[in-house]
């Protein structure tokens, strides 16, 4: 991975983390270990896979 790609990945990760922290704070969510059903875990995993795919498409678009 090139230095530019690592830098872009780092910026993307920082942006996502900042967004998540902001949303959690706004809704006064306290961090604790979630108790999810198997179905909820599958849905969450699918959501993350979709998000990762969309972020990758965005990064490719930005690189062009």
Predicted model as a PDB file, atoms N, CA, C, CB and O in Angstrom, pLDDT in the B-factor column:
MODEL        1                                                                  
ATOM      1  N   UNK A   1       0.852  -1.173   0.000  1.00 58.00           N  
ATOM      2  CA  UNK A   1       0.000   0.000   0.000  1.00 58.00           C  
ATOM      3  C   UNK A   1       0.897   1.234   0.000  1.00 58.00           C  
ATOM      4  CB  UNK A   1      -0.969  -0.001   1.225  1.00 58.00           C  
ATOM      5  O   UNK A   1       1.845   1.330   0.780  1.00 58.00           O  
ATOM      6  N   UNK A   2       0.586   2.160  -0.873  1.00 74.00           N  
ATOM      7  CA  UNK A   2       1.416   3.350  -0.968  1.00 74.00           C  
ATOM      8  C   UNK A   2       1.164   4.293   0.198  1.00 74.00           C  
ATOM      9  CB  UNK A   2       1.162   4.067  -2.284  1.00 74.00           C  
ATOM     10  O   UNK A   2       0.181   4.172   0.929  1.00 74.00           O  
ATOM     11  N   UNK A   3       2.065   5.212   0.341  1.00 76.00           N  
ATOM     12  CA  UNK A   3       1.961   6.182   1.442  1.00 76.00           C  
ATOM     13  C   UNK A   3       0.677   7.004   1.307  1.00 76.00           C  
ATOM     14  CB  UNK A   3       3.199   7.121   1.464  1.00 76.00           C  
ATOM     15  O   UNK A   3       0.016   7.308   2.300  1.00 76.00           O  
ATOM     16  N   UNK A   4       0.338   7.353   0.081  1.00 70.00           N  
ATOM     17  CA  UNK A   4      -0.880   8.135  -0.164  1.00 70.00           C  
ATOM     18  C   UNK A   4      -2.116   7.338   0.235  1.00 70.00           C  
ATOM     19  CB  UNK A   4      -0.971   8.551  -1.648  1.00 70.00           C  
ATOM     20  O   UNK A   4      -3.029   7.883   0.856  1.00 70.00           O  
ATOM     21  N   UNK A   5      -2.156   6.067  -0.112  1.00 74.00           N  
ATOM     22  CA  UNK A   5      -3.296   5.222   0.243  1.00 74.00           C  
ATOM     23  C   UNK A   5      -3.414   5.071   1.760  1.00 74.00           C  
ATOM     24  CB  UNK A   5      -3.163   3.839  -0.417  1.00 74.00           C  
ATOM     25  O   UNK A   5      -4.516   5.120   2.306  1.00 74.00           O  
ATOM     26  N   UNK A   6      -2.289   4.889   2.433  1.00 78.00           N  
ATOM     27  CA  UNK A   6      -2.316   4.782   3.900  1.00 78.00           C  
ATOM     28  C   UNK A   6      -2.821   6.071   4.519  1.00 78.00           C  
ATOM     29  CB  UNK A   6      -0.919   4.446   4.450  1.00 78.00           C  
ATOM     30  O   UNK A   6      -3.594   6.051   5.477  1.00 78.00           O  
ATOM     31  N   UNK A   7      -2.382   7.184   3.970  1.00 76.00           N  
ATOM     32  CA  UNK A   7      -2.820   8.478   4.477  1.00 76.00           C  
ATOM     33  C   UNK A   7      -4.324   8.653   4.274  1.00 76.00           C  
ATOM     34  CB  UNK A   7      -2.052   9.614   3.786  1.00 76.00           C  
ATOM     35  O   UNK A   7      -5.029   9.114   5.173  1.00 76.00           O  
ATOM     36  N   UNK A   8      -4.802   8.289   3.106  1.00 73.00           N  
ATOM     37  CA  UNK A   8      -6.237   8.381   2.812  1.00 73.00           C  
ATOM     38  C   UNK A   8      -7.030   7.446   3.704  1.00 73.00           C  
ATOM     39  CB  UNK A   8      -6.511   8.058   1.338  1.00 73.00           C  
ATOM     40  O   UNK A   8      -8.092   7.826   4.196  1.00 73.00           O  
ATOM     41  N   UNK A   9      -6.547   6.239   3.925  1.00 80.00           N  
ATOM     42  CA  UNK A   9      -7.209   5.291   4.829  1.00 80.00           C  
ATOM     43  C   UNK A   9      -7.249   5.839   6.245  1.00 80.00           C  
ATOM     44  CB  UNK A   9      -6.491   3.931   4.811  1.00 80.00           C  
ATOM     45  O   UNK A   9      -8.258   5.712   6.939  1.00 80.00           O  
ATOM     46  N   UNK A  10      -6.166   6.441   6.668  1.00 82.00           N  
ATOM     47  CA  UNK A  10      -6.103   7.016   8.012  1.00 82.00           C  
ATOM     48  C   UNK A  10      -7.111   8.144   8.160  1.00 82.00           C  
ATOM     49  CB  UNK A  10      -4.688   7.528   8.315  1.00 82.00           C  
ATOM     50  O   UNK A  10      -7.811   8.224   9.170  1.00 82.00           O  
ATOM     51  N   UNK A  11      -7.189   9.006   7.175  1.00 81.00           N  
ATOM     52  CA  UNK A  11      -8.147  10.118   7.213  1.00 81.00           C  
ATOM     53  C   UNK A  11      -9.575   9.583   7.210  1.00 81.00           C  
ATOM     54  CB  UNK A  11      -7.928  11.072   6.011  1.00 81.00           C  
ATOM     55  O   UNK A  11     -10.426  10.088   7.942  1.00 81.00           O  
ATOM     56  N   UNK A  12      -9.842   8.575   6.400  1.00 83.00           N  
ATOM     57  CA  UNK A  12     -11.173   7.976   6.339  1.00 83.00           C  
ATOM     58  C   UNK A  12     -11.540   7.364   7.678  1.00 83.00           C  
ATOM     59  CB  UNK A  12     -11.241   6.916   5.235  1.00 83.00           C  
ATOM     60  O   UNK A  12     -12.647   7.571   8.174  1.00 83.00           O  
ATOM     61  N   UNK A  13     -10.624   6.613   8.263  1.00 85.00           N  
ATOM     62  CA  UNK A  13     -10.890   5.993   9.565  1.00 85.00           C  
ATOM     63  C   UNK A  13     -11.135   7.038  10.642  1.00 85.00           C  
ATOM     64  CB  UNK A  13      -9.726   5.096   9.972  1.00 85.00           C  
ATOM     65  O   UNK A  13     -12.045   6.890  11.457  1.00 85.00           O  
ATOM     66  N   UNK A  14     -10.335   8.085  10.649  1.00 87.00           N  
ATOM     67  CA  UNK A  14     -10.513   9.144  11.635  1.00 87.00           C  
ATOM     68  C   UNK A  14     -11.857   9.839  11.462  1.00 87.00           C  
ATOM     69  CB  UNK A  14      -9.380  10.161  11.531  1.00 87.00           C  
ATOM     70  O   UNK A  14     -12.522  10.163  12.447  1.00 87.00           O  
ATOM     71  N   UNK A  15     -12.258  10.068  10.220  1.00 87.00           N  
ATOM     72  CA  UNK A  15     -13.539  10.720   9.949  1.00 87.00           C  
ATOM     73  C   UNK A  15     -14.707   9.861  10.422  1.00 87.00           C  
ATOM     74  CB  UNK A  15     -13.679  11.017   8.454  1.00 87.00           C  
ATOM     75  O   UNK A  15     -15.646  10.365  11.037  1.00 87.00           O  
ATOM     76  N   UNK A  16     -14.645   8.578  10.135  1.00 87.00           N  
ATOM     77  CA  UNK A  16     -15.705   7.666  10.561  1.00 87.00           C  
ATOM     78  C   UNK A  16     -15.758   7.599  12.079  1.00 87.00           C  
ATOM     79  CB  UNK A  16     -15.487   6.260   9.968  1.00 87.00           C  
ATOM     80  O   UNK A  16     -16.843   7.648  12.660  1.00 87.00           O  
ATOM     81  N   UNK A  17     -14.622   7.489  12.721  1.00 87.00           N  
ATOM     82  CA  UNK A  17     -14.591   7.440  14.191  1.00 87.00           C  
ATOM     83  C   UNK A  17     -15.162   8.713  14.802  1.00 87.00           C  
ATOM     84  CB  UNK A  17     -13.157   7.225  14.688  1.00 87.00           C  
ATOM     85  O   UNK A  17     -15.913   8.656  15.776  1.00 87.00           O  
ATOM     86  N   UNK A  18     -14.812   9.847  14.240  1.00 88.00           N  
ATOM     87  CA  UNK A  18     -15.324  11.119  14.736  1.00 88.00           C  
ATOM     88  C   UNK A  18     -16.838  11.193  14.567  1.00 88.00           C  
ATOM     89  CB  UNK A  18     -14.649  12.290  14.008  1.00 88.00           C  
ATOM     90  O   UNK A  18     -17.547  11.631  15.473  1.00 88.00           O  
ATOM     91  N   UNK A  19     -17.328  10.770  13.420  1.00 88.00           N  
ATOM     92  CA  UNK A  19     -18.761  10.773  13.163  1.00 88.00           C  
ATOM     93  C   UNK A  19     -19.500   9.867  14.145  1.00 88.00           C  
ATOM     94  CB  UNK A  19     -19.043  10.333  11.729  1.00 88.00           C  
ATOM     95  O   UNK A  19     -20.524  10.261  14.703  1.00 88.00           O  
ATOM     96  N   UNK A  20     -18.992   8.675  14.354  1.00 89.00           N  
ATOM     97  CA  UNK A  20     -19.620   7.734  15.277  1.00 89.00           C  
ATOM     98  C   UNK A  20     -19.616   8.284  16.694  1.00 89.00           C  
ATOM     99  CB  UNK A  20     -18.906   6.382  15.234  1.00 89.00           C  
ATOM    100  O   UNK A  20     -20.638   8.236  17.378  1.00 89.00           O  
ATOM    101  N   UNK A  21     -18.487   8.803  17.140  1.00 87.00           N  
ATOM    102  CA  UNK A  21     -18.409   9.375  18.489  1.00 87.00           C  
ATOM    103  C   UNK A  21     -19.390  10.526  18.658  1.00 87.00           C  
ATOM    104  CB  UNK A  21     -16.986   9.858  18.785  1.00 87.00           C  
ATOM    105  O   UNK A  21     -20.035  10.655  19.698  1.00 87.00           O  
ATOM    106  N   UNK A  22     -19.498  11.355  17.636  1.00 89.00           N  
ATOM    107  CA  UNK A  22     -20.409  12.492  17.693  1.00 89.00           C  
ATOM    108  C   UNK A  22     -21.861  12.035  17.815  1.00 89.00           C  
ATOM    109  CB  UNK A  22     -20.239  13.368  16.454  1.00 89.00           C  
ATOM    110  O   UNK A  22     -22.619  12.573  18.622  1.00 89.00           O  
ATOM    111  N   UNK A  23     -22.240  11.056  17.027  1.00 89.00           N  
ATOM    112  CA  UNK A  23     -23.617  10.549  17.074  1.00 89.00           C  
ATOM    113  C   UNK A  23     -23.904   9.913  18.428  1.00 89.00           C  
ATOM    114  CB  UNK A  23     -23.860   9.526  15.943  1.00 89.00           C  
ATOM    115  O   UNK A  23     -24.972  10.129  19.001  1.00 89.00           O  
ATOM    116  N   UNK A  24     -22.966   9.138  18.938  1.00 87.00           N  
ATOM    117  CA  UNK A  24     -23.168   8.491  20.234  1.00 87.00           C  
ATOM    118  C   UNK A  24     -23.313   9.524  21.352  1.00 87.00           C  
ATOM    119  CB  UNK A  24     -22.004   7.543  20.542  1.00 87.00           C  
ATOM    120  O   UNK A  24     -24.176   9.387  22.220  1.00 87.00           O  
ATOM    121  N   UNK A  25     -22.476  10.546  21.330  1.00 87.00           N  
ATOM    122  CA  UNK A  25     -22.556  11.583  22.359  1.00 87.00           C  
ATOM    123  C   UNK A  25     -23.865  12.355  22.262  1.00 87.00           C  
ATOM    124  CB  UNK A  25     -21.373  12.545  22.242  1.00 87.00           C  
ATOM    125  O   UNK A  25     -24.484  12.668  23.279  1.00 87.00           O  
ATOM    126  N   UNK A  26     -24.284  12.662  21.039  1.00 87.00           N  
ATOM    127  CA  UNK A  26     -25.507  13.427  20.839  1.00 87.00           C  
ATOM    128  C   UNK A  26     -26.718  12.692  21.410  1.00 87.00           C  
ATOM    129  CB  UNK A  26     -25.716  13.712  19.352  1.00 87.00           C  
ATOM    130  O   UNK A  26     -27.631  13.314  21.952  1.00 87.00           O  
ATOM    131  N   UNK A  27     -26.718  11.380  21.287  1.00 87.00           N  
ATOM    132  CA  UNK A  27     -27.841  10.577  21.767  1.00 87.00           C  
ATOM    133  C   UNK A  27     -27.602  10.009  23.158  1.00 87.00           C  
ATOM    134  CB  UNK A  27     -28.116   9.451  20.804  1.00 87.00           C  
ATOM    135  O   UNK A  27     -28.337   9.141  23.629  1.00 87.00           O  
ATOM    136  N   UNK A  28     -26.560  10.517  23.804  1.00 84.00           N  
ATOM    137  CA  UNK A  28     -26.217  10.133  25.172  1.00 84.00           C  
ATOM    138  C   UNK A  28     -26.125   8.616  25.349  1.00 84.00           C  
ATOM    139  CB  UNK A  28     -27.243  10.697  26.137  1.00 84.00           C  
ATOM    140  O   UNK A  28     -26.628   8.058  26.324  1.00 84.00           O  
ATOM    141  N   UNK A  29     -25.483   7.974  24.403  1.00 80.00           N  
ATOM    142  CA  UNK A  29     -25.296   6.529  24.458  1.00 80.00           C  
ATOM    143  C   UNK A  29     -24.084   6.238  25.327  1.00 80.00           C  
ATOM    144  CB  UNK A  29     -25.122   5.922  23.030  1.00 80.00           C  
ATOM    145  O   UNK A  29     -23.011   6.811  25.137  1.00 80.00           O  
ATOM    146  N   UNK A  30     -24.271   5.355  26.264  1.00 79.00           N  
ATOM    147  CA  UNK A  30     -23.168   4.928  27.123  1.00 79.00           C  
ATOM    148  C   UNK A  30     -22.586   3.640  26.540  1.00 79.00           C  
ATOM    149  CB  UNK A  30     -23.646   4.716  28.609  1.00 79.00           C  
ATOM    150  O   UNK A  30     -23.313   2.747  26.104  1.00 79.00           O  
ATOM    151  N   UNK A  31     -21.276   3.574  26.547  1.00 75.00           N  
ATOM    152  CA  UNK A  31     -20.614   2.399  25.977  1.00 75.00           C  
ATOM    153  C   UNK A  31     -20.677   1.233  26.947  1.00 75.00           C  
ATOM    154  CB  UNK A  31     -19.151   2.715  25.621  1.00 75.00           C  
ATOM    155  O   UNK A  31     -20.271   1.339  28.104  1.00 75.00           O  
ATOM    156  N   UNK A  32     -21.182   0.145  26.460  1.00 79.00           N  
ATOM    157  CA  UNK A  32     -21.200  -1.100  27.214  1.00 79.00           C  
ATOM    158  C   UNK A  32     -21.276  -2.236  26.215  1.00 79.00           C  
ATOM    159  CB  UNK A  32     -22.392  -1.150  28.226  1.00 79.00           C  
ATOM    160  O   UNK A  32     -21.599  -2.023  25.046  1.00 79.00           O  
ATOM    161  N   UNK A  33     -20.986  -3.406  26.659  1.00 76.00           N  
ATOM    162  CA  UNK A  33     -20.991  -4.557  25.767  1.00 76.00           C  
ATOM    163  C   UNK A  33     -22.432  -4.840  25.337  1.00 76.00           C  
ATOM    164  CB  UNK A  33     -20.356  -5.805  26.458  1.00 76.00           C  
ATOM    165  O   UNK A  33     -23.299  -5.087  26.174  1.00 76.00           O  
ATOM    166  N   UNK A  34     -22.680  -4.800  24.018  1.00 73.00           N  
ATOM    167  CA  UNK A  34     -24.050  -5.017  23.552  1.00 73.00           C  
ATOM    168  C   UNK A  34     -24.479  -6.476  23.694  1.00 73.00           C  
ATOM    169  CB  UNK A  34     -24.182  -4.582  22.099  1.00 73.00           C  
ATOM    170  O   UNK A  34     -23.663  -7.396  23.626  1.00 73.00           O  
ATOM    171  N   UNK A  35     -25.757  -6.653  23.891  1.00 85.00           N  
ATOM    172  CA  UNK A  35     -26.332  -7.999  23.953  1.00 85.00           C  
ATOM    173  C   UNK A  35     -27.258  -8.136  22.758  1.00 85.00           C  
ATOM    174  CB  UNK A  35     -27.101  -8.256  25.314  1.00 85.00           C  
ATOM    175  O   UNK A  35     -28.430  -7.764  22.809  1.00 85.00           O  
ATOM    176  N   UNK A  36     -26.708  -8.677  21.685  1.00 85.00           N  
ATOM    177  CA  UNK A  36     -27.440  -8.777  20.434  1.00 85.00           C  
ATOM    178  C   UNK A  36     -27.838 -10.215  20.147  1.00 85.00           C  
ATOM    179  CB  UNK A  36     -26.610  -8.224  19.288  1.00 85.00           C  
ATOM    180  O   UNK A  36     -27.126 -11.158  20.493  1.00 85.00           O  
ATOM    181  N   UNK A  37     -28.981 -10.360  19.513  1.00 91.00           N  
ATOM    182  CA  UNK A  37     -29.403 -11.687  19.072  1.00 91.00           C  
ATOM    183  C   UNK A  37     -28.595 -12.049  17.823  1.00 91.00           C  
ATOM    184  CB  UNK A  37     -30.952 -11.731  18.783  1.00 91.00           C  
ATOM    185  O   UNK A  37     -27.921 -11.193  17.248  1.00 91.00           O  
ATOM    186  N   UNK A  38     -28.662 -13.290  17.414  1.00 92.00           N  
ATOM    187  CA  UNK A  38     -27.937 -13.746  16.225  1.00 92.00           C  
ATOM    188  C   UNK A  38     -28.412 -12.981  14.990  1.00 92.00           C  
ATOM    189  CB  UNK A  38     -28.127 -15.269  16.021  1.00 92.00           C  
ATOM    190  O   UNK A  38     -27.610 -12.631  14.125  1.00 92.00           O  
ATOM    191  N   UNK A  39     -29.710 -12.727  14.913  1.00 95.00           N  
ATOM    192  CA  UNK A  39     -30.260 -11.994  13.772  1.00 95.00           C  
ATOM    193  C   UNK A  39     -29.752 -10.551  13.758  1.00 95.00           C  
ATOM    194  CB  UNK A  39     -31.801 -12.016  13.810  1.00 95.00           C  
ATOM    195  O   UNK A  39     -29.409 -10.025  12.699  1.00 95.00           O  
ATOM    196  N   UNK A  40     -29.704  -9.919  14.914  1.00 93.00           N  
ATOM    197  CA  UNK A  40     -29.197  -8.551  14.998  1.00 93.00           C  
ATOM    198  C   UNK A  40     -27.722  -8.494  14.623  1.00 93.00           C  
ATOM    199  CB  UNK A  40     -29.404  -7.989  16.407  1.00 93.00           C  
ATOM    200  O   UNK A  40     -27.282  -7.547  13.970  1.00 93.00           O  
ATOM    201  N   UNK A  41     -26.958  -9.500  15.032  1.00 91.00           N  
ATOM    202  CA  UNK A  41     -25.539  -9.550  14.670  1.00 91.00           C  
ATOM    203  C   UNK A  41     -25.363  -9.666  13.159  1.00 91.00           C  
ATOM    204  CB  UNK A  41     -24.849 -10.729  15.371  1.00 91.00           C  
ATOM    205  O   UNK A  41     -24.501  -9.006  12.580  1.00 91.00           O  
ATOM    206  N   UNK A  42     -26.188 -10.512  12.517  1.00 94.00           N  
ATOM    207  CA  UNK A  42     -26.114 -10.670  11.059  1.00 94.00           C  
ATOM    208  C   UNK A  42     -26.453  -9.358  10.364  1.00 94.00           C  
ATOM    209  CB  UNK A  42     -27.068 -11.788  10.582  1.00 94.00           C  
ATOM    210  O   UNK A  42     -25.772  -8.956   9.420  1.00 94.00           O  
ATOM    211  N   UNK A  43     -27.508  -8.689  10.830  1.00 94.00           N  
ATOM    212  CA  UNK A  43     -27.899  -7.418  10.220  1.00 94.00           C  
ATOM    213  C   UNK A  43     -26.799  -6.373  10.375  1.00 94.00           C  
ATOM    214  CB  UNK A  43     -29.202  -6.905  10.844  1.00 94.00           C  
ATOM    215  O   UNK A  43     -26.498  -5.637   9.436  1.00 94.00           O  
ATOM    216  N   UNK A  44     -26.207  -6.312  11.548  1.00 90.00           N  
ATOM    217  CA  UNK A  44     -25.132  -5.359  11.795  1.00 90.00           C  
ATOM    218  C   UNK A  44     -23.918  -5.665  10.923  1.00 90.00           C  
ATOM    219  CB  UNK A  44     -24.737  -5.374  13.273  1.00 90.00           C  
ATOM    220  O   UNK A  44     -23.294  -4.755  10.377  1.00 90.00           O  
ATOM    221  N   UNK A  45     -23.592  -6.929  10.795  1.00 92.00           N  
ATOM    222  CA  UNK A  45     -22.460  -7.322   9.955  1.00 92.00           C  
ATOM    223  C   UNK A  45     -22.725  -6.953   8.498  1.00 92.00           C  
ATOM    224  CB  UNK A  45     -22.188  -8.835  10.084  1.00 92.00           C  
ATOM    225  O   UNK A  45     -21.833  -6.451   7.815  1.00 92.00           O  
ATOM    226  N   UNK A  46     -23.943  -7.198   8.019  1.00 93.00           N  
ATOM    227  CA  UNK A  46     -24.297  -6.834   6.638  1.00 93.00           C  
ATOM    228  C   UNK A  46     -24.234  -5.326   6.435  1.00 93.00           C  
ATOM    229  CB  UNK A  46     -25.703  -7.349   6.289  1.00 93.00           C  
ATOM    230  O   UNK A  46     -23.782  -4.854   5.392  1.00 93.00           O  
ATOM    231  N   UNK A  47     -24.680  -4.581   7.420  1.00 93.00           N  
ATOM    232  CA  UNK A  47     -24.617  -3.123   7.352  1.00 93.00           C  
ATOM    233  C   UNK A  47     -23.171  -2.651   7.233  1.00 93.00           C  
ATOM    234  CB  UNK A  47     -25.280  -2.497   8.588  1.00 93.00           C  
ATOM    235  O   UNK A  47     -22.866  -1.764   6.435  1.00 93.00           O  
ATOM    236  N   UNK A  48     -22.290  -3.242   8.023  1.00 91.00           N  
ATOM    237  CA  UNK A  48     -20.876  -2.855   7.977  1.00 91.00           C  
ATOM    238  C   UNK A  48     -20.224  -3.229   6.649  1.00 91.00           C  
ATOM    239  CB  UNK A  48     -20.115  -3.511   9.123  1.00 91.00           C  
ATOM    240  O   UNK A  48     -19.392  -2.485   6.131  1.00 91.00           O  
ATOM    241  N   UNK A  49     -20.602  -4.378   6.103  1.00 92.00           N  
ATOM    242  CA  UNK A  49     -20.058  -4.789   4.806  1.00 92.00           C  
ATOM    243  C   UNK A  49     -20.512  -3.799   3.724  1.00 92.00           C  
ATOM    244  CB  UNK A  49     -20.511  -6.243   4.449  1.00 92.00           C  
ATOM    245  O   UNK A  49     -19.717  -3.406   2.870  1.00 92.00           O  
ATOM    246  N   UNK A  50     -21.779  -3.402   3.760  1.00 92.00           N  
ATOM    247  CA  UNK A  50     -22.293  -2.428   2.801  1.00 92.00           C  
ATOM    248  C   UNK A  50     -21.583  -1.077   2.956  1.00 92.00           C  
ATOM    249  CB  UNK A  50     -23.811  -2.255   2.980  1.00 92.00           C  
ATOM    250  O   UNK A  50     -21.222  -0.438   1.968  1.00 92.00           O  
ATOM    251  N   UNK A  51     -21.392  -0.658   4.198  1.00 91.00           N  
ATOM    252  CA  UNK A  51     -20.704   0.599   4.461  1.00 91.00           C  
ATOM    253  C   UNK A  51     -19.275   0.558   3.934  1.00 91.00           C  
ATOM    254  CB  UNK A  51     -20.705   0.904   5.959  1.00 91.00           C  
ATOM    255  O   UNK A  51     -18.807   1.515   3.317  1.00 91.00           O  
ATOM    256  N   UNK A  52     -18.588  -0.546   4.178  1.00 90.00           N  
ATOM    257  CA  UNK A  52     -17.217  -0.691   3.697  1.00 90.00           C  
ATOM    258  C   UNK A  52     -17.169  -0.628   2.174  1.00 90.00           C  
ATOM    259  CB  UNK A  52     -16.612  -2.011   4.194  1.00 90.00           C  
ATOM    260  O   UNK A  52     -16.281   0.000   1.598  1.00 90.00           O  
ATOM    261  N   UNK A  53     -18.112  -1.271   1.539  1.00 91.00           N  
ATOM    262  CA  UNK A  53     -18.177  -1.256   0.080  1.00 91.00           C  
ATOM    263  C   UNK A  53     -18.390   0.155  -0.449  1.00 91.00           C  
ATOM    264  CB  UNK A  53     -19.293  -2.172  -0.411  1.00 91.00           C  
ATOM    265  O   UNK A  53     -17.733   0.575  -1.401  1.00 91.00           O  
ATOM    266  N   UNK A  54     -19.308   0.880   0.170  1.00 92.00           N  
ATOM    267  CA  UNK A  54     -19.580   2.248  -0.267  1.00 92.00           C  
ATOM    268  C   UNK A  54     -18.392   3.168  -0.030  1.00 92.00           C  
ATOM    269  CB  UNK A  54     -20.802   2.793   0.449  1.00 92.00           C  
ATOM    270  O   UNK A  54     -18.106   4.032  -0.859  1.00 92.00           O  
ATOM    271  N   UNK A  55     -17.705   2.998   1.077  1.00 90.00           N  
ATOM    272  CA  UNK A  55     -16.520   3.816   1.354  1.00 90.00           C  
ATOM    273  C   UNK A  55     -15.429   3.508   0.328  1.00 90.00           C  
ATOM    274  CB  UNK A  55     -15.998   3.562   2.800  1.00 90.00           C  
ATOM    275  O   UNK A  55     -14.760   4.418  -0.161  1.00 90.00           O  
ATOM    276  N   UNK A  56     -15.251   2.242   0.006  1.00 88.00           N  
ATOM    277  CA  UNK A  56     -14.249   1.877  -0.998  1.00 88.00           C  
ATOM    278  C   UNK A  56     -14.575   2.480  -2.359  1.00 88.00           C  
ATOM    279  CB  UNK A  56     -14.146   0.357  -1.115  1.00 88.00           C  
ATOM    280  O   UNK A  56     -13.676   2.943  -3.062  1.00 88.00           O  
ATOM    281  N   UNK A  57     -15.856   2.480  -2.739  1.00 90.00           N  
ATOM    282  CA  UNK A  57     -16.268   3.099  -4.009  1.00 90.00           C  
ATOM    283  C   UNK A  57     -15.980   4.595  -3.969  1.00 90.00           C  
ATOM    284  CB  UNK A  57     -17.779   2.844  -4.290  1.00 90.00           C  
ATOM    285  O   UNK A  57     -15.512   5.157  -4.959  1.00 90.00           O  
ATOM    286  N   UNK A  58     -16.251   5.244  -2.849  1.00 88.00           N  
ATOM    287  CA  UNK A  58     -15.988   6.663  -2.708  1.00 88.00           C  
ATOM    288  C   UNK A  58     -14.495   6.967  -2.834  1.00 88.00           C  
ATOM    289  CB  UNK A  58     -16.516   7.163  -1.373  1.00 88.00           C  
ATOM    290  O   UNK A  58     -14.096   7.924  -3.498  1.00 88.00           O  
ATOM    291  N   UNK A  59     -13.696   6.151  -2.197  1.00 86.00           N  
ATOM    292  CA  UNK A  59     -12.239   6.347  -2.252  1.00 86.00           C  
ATOM    293  C   UNK A  59     -11.739   6.195  -3.683  1.00 86.00           C  
ATOM    294  CB  UNK A  59     -11.514   5.343  -1.325  1.00 86.00           C  
ATOM    295  O   UNK A  59     -10.892   6.966  -4.133  1.00 86.00           O  
ATOM    296  N   UNK A  60     -12.264   5.198  -4.399  1.00 87.00           N  
ATOM    297  CA  UNK A  60     -11.856   5.007  -5.807  1.00 87.00           C  
ATOM    298  C   UNK A  60     -12.269   6.195  -6.657  1.00 87.00           C  
ATOM    299  CB  UNK A  60     -12.471   3.716  -6.384  1.00 87.00           C  
ATOM    300  O   UNK A  60     -11.530   6.619  -7.544  1.00 87.00           O  
ATOM    301  N   UNK A  61     -13.447   6.728  -6.384  1.00 88.00           N  
ATOM    302  CA  UNK A  61     -13.930   7.882  -7.135  1.00 88.00           C  
ATOM    303  C   UNK A  61     -13.047   9.099  -6.865  1.00 88.00           C  
ATOM    304  CB  UNK A  61     -15.396   8.190  -6.772  1.00 88.00           C  
ATOM    305  O   UNK A  61     -12.729   9.857  -7.782  1.00 88.00           O  
ATOM    306  N   UNK A  62     -12.657   9.279  -5.623  1.00 86.00           N  
ATOM    307  CA  UNK A  62     -11.805  10.412  -5.256  1.00 86.00           C  
ATOM    308  C   UNK A  62     -10.443  10.300  -5.918  1.00 86.00           C  
ATOM    309  CB  UNK A  62     -11.643  10.496  -3.733  1.00 86.00           C  
ATOM    310  O   UNK A  62      -9.864  11.308  -6.322  1.00 86.00           O  
ATOM    311  N   UNK A  63      -9.931   9.094  -6.033  1.00 81.00           N  
ATOM    312  CA  UNK A  63      -8.604   8.886  -6.626  1.00 81.00           C  
ATOM    313  C   UNK A  63      -8.575   9.241  -8.098  1.00 81.00           C  
ATOM    314  CB  UNK A  63      -8.166   7.448  -6.446  1.00 81.00           C  
ATOM    315  O   UNK A  63      -7.518   9.593  -8.620  1.00 81.00           O  
ATOM    316  N   UNK A  64      -9.703   9.158  -8.781  1.00 73.00           N  
ATOM    317  CA  UNK A  64      -9.756   9.453 -10.229  1.00 73.00           C  
ATOM    318  C   UNK A  64      -9.632  10.890 -10.487  1.00 73.00           C  
ATOM    319  CB  UNK A  64     -11.021   8.956 -10.848  1.00 73.00           C  
ATOM    320  O   UNK A  64      -9.656  11.315 -11.642  1.00 73.00           O  
TER     321      UNK A  64                                                      
ENDMDL                                                                          
END                                                                             
